[in-house]
């Protein structure tokens, strides 16, 4: 039992402080080599992945309780599923650490459930919902057991850059939500640089998503201030 615990602790430390980083940190050599950025990257990756596990759970429960998926676009859900699946499949095949792409994997699984709910509660019925879930599961197994050639995954991920325009749609999101989305994309750019050896097929979509969300965030701040000034002028006129 003690040996197993020691092994778990060692694996835990090796994940966050690989190589000689742990030894360097013991002597307070925090800025030696790439150790500090790597530690920050690993912590961010784990944090984003853990947060993604429950990202769409409220939406899934809401659909289940209402027994309806009215107002949820099937096309946008499929679009998002393609984006997440491309990142997860490509990263898995390239053997990137799970913390780098785990969020895409969990978001993809939750999106599959939402799509199945949309199909189930629509005219498509239970059979088509089950068929879609089975189709995705088979595709996932094909990637896991390396039946899908890396060239296909390269092309899939390459085409995914344009799909990240999906992230620019904020709908009725609050300023805080948009900022969190922007911060999450920026964090993924940082972790991708550290963990993927600057693989541009991974970096490009996240950079594009960061730019788009940054523009939306700035616009929301600008227009919220403009609205506030307009309301002040109206109040002064009334007085």
C-alpha positions in Angstrom: 0.0 0.0 0.0 2.8 2.4 0.9 4.6 1.6 -2.3 1.4 2.4 -4.3 1.0 5.7 -2.5 4.6 6.7 -3.1 4.2 5.8 -6.8 1.1 8.0 -7.0 2.8 10.9 -5.4 5.8 10.5 -7.7 3.6 10.4 -10.8 1.7 13.4 -9.5 5.0 15.4 -9.0 6.4 14.2 -12.3 3.4 15.4 -14.1 3.6 19.0 -12.8 7.4 19.1 -12.3 8.9 16.8 -14.9 12.6 16.1 -15.3 14.9 18.1 -13.0 12.3 20.7 -12.3 11.3 19.2 -8.9 15.0 19.2 -7.8 15.3 22.8 -8.9 12.2 23.9 -7.0 13.5 22.3 -3.8 16.5 24.7 -3.9 14.2 27.6 -4.8 15.6 27.8 -8.3 12.2 28.7 -9.8 13.4 30.4 -12.9 15.8 27.6 -14.1 15.1 26.6 -17.7 11.4 26.2 -18.6 10.2 24.8 -15.3 8.0 27.7 -14.1 6.2 28.2 -17.4 5.7 24.4 -17.6 4.2 24.2 -14.1 1.9 27.1 -14.8 0.8 25.4 -18.1 0.1 22.1 -16.4 -1.9 23.8 -13.6 -3.9 25.8 -16.2 -4.5 22.7 -18.3 -5.8 20.7 -15.3 -8.0 23.6 -14.2 -9.5 24.1 -17.6 -10.1 20.3 -18.0 -11.8 20.0 -14.5 -14.0 23.0 -15.2 -15.0 21.6 -18.6 -16.4 18.4 -17.0 -19.5 20.3 -15.8 -19.7 23.0 -18.5 -22.9 21.8 -20.2 -24.4 19.7 -17.4 -26.9 22.5 -16.5 -28.0 22.6 -20.1 -28.4 18.8 -20.3 -30.4 18.8 -17.1 -32.6 21.7 -18.3 -33.4 19.9 -21.5 -34.2 16.7 -19.6 -36.5 18.5 -17.1 -38.3 20.4 -19.9 -38.5 17.3 -22.1 -37.8 19.7 -24.9 -34.8 21.1 -26.8 -36.7 24.0 -28.3 -34.5 27.0 -29.1 -31.3 25.0 -29.3 -29.8 24.9 -32.8 -28.8 21.4 -34.0 -26.5 22.9 -36.6 -24.5 25.0 -34.0 -24.2 22.0 -31.7 -22.8 19.9 -34.6 -20.5 22.7 -35.5 -19.1 22.9 -32.0 -18.8 19.1 -31.8 -16.7 19.0 -34.9 -14.4 21.7 -33.4 -13.9 19.9 -30.1 -13.5 16.4 -31.7 -10.9 17.7 -34.1 -8.7 19.0 -31.2 -9.2 15.9 -29.1 -8.6 13.4 -31.9 -5.5 15.2 -33.3 -4.0 15.7 -29.8 -4.5 12.1 -28.8 -2.8 10.8 -31.9 0.1 13.2 -31.4 0.4 11.9 -27.8 0.0 15.4 -26.2 -0.6 15.2 -22.4 -4.3 14.9 -21.4 -4.3 18.2 -19.6 -3.7 19.9 -23.0 -6.9 18.5 -24.7 -9.0 17.0 -21.9 -11.4 19.9 -22.0 -12.1 19.4 -25.7 -12.8 15.7 -24.9 -15.3 16.4 -22.1 -17.0 19.2 -24.0 -17.4 16.9 -27.0 -19.0 14.1 -24.9 -21.4 16.6 -23.3 -22.2 18.1 -26.8 -23.0 14.5 -28.0 -25.5 14.1 -25.2 -27.1 17.5 -26.1 -27.4 16.5 -29.8 -28.9 13.1 -28.8 -31.4 15.0 -26.6 -32.3 17.3 -29.5 -32.9 14.3 -31.8 -34.8 12.4 -29.1 -37.2 15.2 -28.2 -37.8 16.2 -31.8 -39.5 14.4 -34.7 -36.4 12.3 -35.2 -37.1 10.1 -32.2 -35.1 7.8 -30.0 -33.8 5.6 -32.9 -31.9 8.5 -34.6 -30.6 9.7 -31.3 -29.3 6.2 -30.5 -27.9 5.9 -34.0 -26.0 9.2 -33.7 -24.5 8.2 -30.3 -23.4 4.9 -31.7 -21.9 6.5 -34.8 -19.9 8.9 -32.6 -18.8 6.1 -30.2 -17.5 4.0 -33.2 -15.6 7.0 -34.5 -14.1 7.6 -31.1 -12.9 3.9 -30.9 -11.5 4.2 -34.4 -9.3 7.1 -33.2 -8.3 5.4 -29.9 -7.2 2.2 -31.7 -5.4 4.2 -34.5 -7.6 3.1 -37.4 -7.8 6.7 -38.6 -4.6 7.7 -40.4 -2.7 10.7 -39.0 -3.0 12.5 -42.4 -6.8 12.5 -42.1 -6.6 13.9 -38.6 -4.1 16.5 -39.8 -6.6 17.6 -42.5 -9.4 17.5 -40.0 -7.6 19.7 -37.5 -6.3 22.0 -40.3 -9.9 22.7 -41.5 -10.8 23.3 -37.9 -9.2 26.7 -37.9 -12.1 28.2 -39.8 -14.5 26.4 -37.5 -13.3 28.4 -34.5 -15.4 31.3 -35.7 -18.0 29.3 -33.7 -16.5 30.9 -30.6 -17.4 34.4 -31.7 -21.1 33.9 -31.1 -21.9 35.1 -27.6 -25.6 35.5 -27.9 -27.0 36.9 -24.7 -23.8 36.2 -22.7 -22.8 38.6 -19.9 -19.6 40.6 -19.9 -18.1 38.2 -17.3 -19.0 35.2 -19.5 -17.3 36.7 -22.5 -14.2 37.6 -20.5 -14.0 34.0 -19.1 -14.3 32.7 -22.6 -11.6 35.1 -23.8 -9.3 34.2 -20.8 -9.8 30.5 -21.4 -8.8 30.8 -25.1 -5.7 32.8 -24.1 -4.8 30.2 -21.5 -5.1 27.5 -24.1 -2.7 29.4 -26.4 -0.2 29.5 -23.5 -0.6 25.8 -22.7 -0.4 24.8 -26.4 3.0 26.6 -26.8 4.4 24.8 -23.7 2.9 21.3 -24.4 2.7 20.8 -28.2 6.1 22.2 -29.2 4.3 25.1 -31.0 2.2 22.8 -33.2 0.4 25.4 -35.4 -2.5 23.0 -36.1 -3.4 23.3 -32.4 -2.2 26.9 -31.9 -3.9 28.6 -34.9 -7.6 27.8 -33.8 -7.0 29.0 -30.3 -5.2 32.2 -31.4 -8.1 32.9 -33.8 -10.6 32.2 -31.0 -8.7 34.5 -28.6 -8.7 37.4 -31.1 -12.4 37.0 -31.9 -13.4 36.8 -28.2 -11.1 39.7 -27.5 -12.8 41.9 -30.1 -16.2 41.0 -28.7 -15.1 41.7 -25.1 -13.7 45.2 -26.1 -17.0 45.9 -28.1 -19.1 45.0 -25.1 -17.1 47.3 -22.8 -17.3 50.1 -25.4 -21.0 49.8 -26.0 -21.8 49.4 -22.4 -20.0 52.7 -21.6 -21.8 54.4 -24.6 -25.1 53.2 -23.3 -24.3 54.5 -19.8 -23.4 57.9 -21.1 -26.6 58.0 -23.2 -28.7 57.2 -20.2 -27.0 60.0 -18.2 -27.7 62.5 -20.9 -31.4 61.5 -20.9 -31.6 61.9 -17.1 -30.1 65.4 -17.3 -32.6 66.4 -20.0 -35.4 65.2 -17.8 -34.1 67.2 -14.8 
